[in-house]
Amino acid sequence: MEELFKLGTHYVAMGVEAAAALVIALAVVLAMARIAGLFVRPPGDAEAAKESIRIGLGRWLAVALELTLAADILRTAIAPTWNEIGQLAAIVVLRTVLNFFLQREIASEGAHARPVAKGL
């Protein structure tokens, strides 16, 4: 029964990582389409449009980081050795730090963009 639980958890973690990869791929495709649109029809404020694309991509990357973090947490439930648990803990810490700084930048840029949007 324990082996079945470990196997199931492993497959769920792989599925969550696949979902994260899909989110990243779709976010990049969306960002590239929006960037291509800037070349076809340049807006009046190109810098604001580029910043909007960057912030949108950053938000989706934050979602993907959360998904990969969830997969790592699932893996800690089935990690059989302290060495593997330590490695997963290090990965979780790195992804959490990345996500923290990404969210902080998104919030900072969002605060700068809001007054401009209200003025339009």
N, C-alpha and C positions, 0 to 999 in steps of 0.2 A: 504493500500500500504506500509506503514511504517513497519507494522508487517511482511509482506512478505519479505521486504528488510532485516530486522533483522534475520529472519529465514534463508534466503539464505546465509547471511554473516556468521551466526553460522555454517551452514553446510560446507561452504568453509573453515572456520577456522579448523573444525574437520578434513576435508580432508587433509589440509596442515599438521596438527599434525600427521595424519596417515602416510603421506609421510615421515615425519621426523622419525617416528618409523621404517618404512621400510628401510630407509637409514641406520639407526643405526644397524638394524638386519643384513642387507646384509654386512655392513662393518665388523661387528663382525665375521660373517661366513667366509668372505674373510681372515680376520686376523688369525682366527683359522686354516684355511686351510694352510696358509703360515707358521704358527707356526708348524703345523704337518709336513710340508715338511722339516723343520729344523731338526726334530727328525729323519726323514727317511734318508735324505741326508744332513748331517751337512756341511755348507760351510766352506771355509778356514777362513773367518773372521765372526765368529758367532755374535760378538757384533755389527758389522755394519749391518748384516742382521736383527737382532732384532730391532735395531734402525730404520731401514727402515720400518719395520712392524708397529712400534709404531707411526712413523710420518705419515704413510699412514692412519692408524686408526684415528689419530688426525685430519687429513684433512677432513675425512668423518664426524667426530663428529662436526667439525666446520660448515660443510654444514647443518647438522641436526639442530644445534643451530640456524643458520640463518632461517631455515624453521619454527622452533618453535617461533622465534621472529616475523616472518611474521604473524603467527597465532595470536600471542598476539596483534599485531597492528590491525589486523582485529577485534579482540574482543573489542578493545577500541572504535571502531566506533559504537558498539552497546551496550556498557556498560551504563545502565540506571542511576546508582548512582555514586556520587563522591567517595564513599567508594570503589566500584568495579574498578573505574578508577585508584584510588590510589594503589590498590592491583596489578592491571595489570602493572602500571608504575614501581612498585617495582620489579616485575618479569622481565620486560623488562630491567631494569637497571642491575639486577643480570646476566641475560643471555648475555647482551652486555659485561659486565666485564669479564665473563667467556670466551666469544669468543675472546675478546681482548687479554687476557693472553694466550689462546690456540694458537692464530695466532702468537703471539710473540715468543712462544716456538718453533712452527713449523719453523718460519723464522730463529731462532737462530740455531736450529738443522740442518736445510737445509744448512745454511752457513758453518757449520762445516763438513757436509757430502760432499759438492761439491768438495773441494780440494782433498779428498780421491778418489772420483770417477774419477776425471780427471787424477790422478796418475796411475790408472789401465789402 
